[in-house]
Amino acid sequence: MSLQSDIESVVKSVGLELYDTVIVNEFDETIFRVSVISSEFEEGKRKSVPLDSYVELTHLLSPLLDVTPPVSGEYRLEVGSPGIERKLTTLDHFKKSIGEDIAIVYGEKEKLRAKLKEINGNKLLFENEDGSVEVDFNDIKKAKTYFEW
């Protein structure tokens, strides 16, 4: 098993879904970020993750990462939410964002802001006030969720 699948198993054990893991360097410090989302929905929206769940997950992941460190040298573990506005880089990110508002740049610099309605294979169906648009995942140059304040 890989470290990623081990982390995913631990995350699932507390009723959450792994969104992403990333290693970043900020202010001369290496950070291993584990982003998780709720696996539960309420009224068609993904439920928020209670703060206690992040703490519990940190305590569960620490021993695993002591045995199988994600990087060589010192690092800090951060467990949290990917955020309300986040980059979407994988098809899995899009699958976990169905029902959310998404801004994409695709094709020849075409832009679209719409709700992601469904995914069929590599085809993503978006809907906004102008109608429906189907975009191939491979044509997407940049994408992120956005929140209307």
Secondary structure, DSSP 4 states (H G I P E B T S, - for coil): --HHHHHHHHHHHTTEEEEEEEEEEETTEEEEEEEEEES-EETTEEPPPPHHHHHHHHHHHHHHHHHS-SSSS--EEEEE---SS-B--SHHHHHTTTTSEEEEEETTTEEEEEEEEEEETTEEEEEETTEEEEEEGGGEEEEEE----
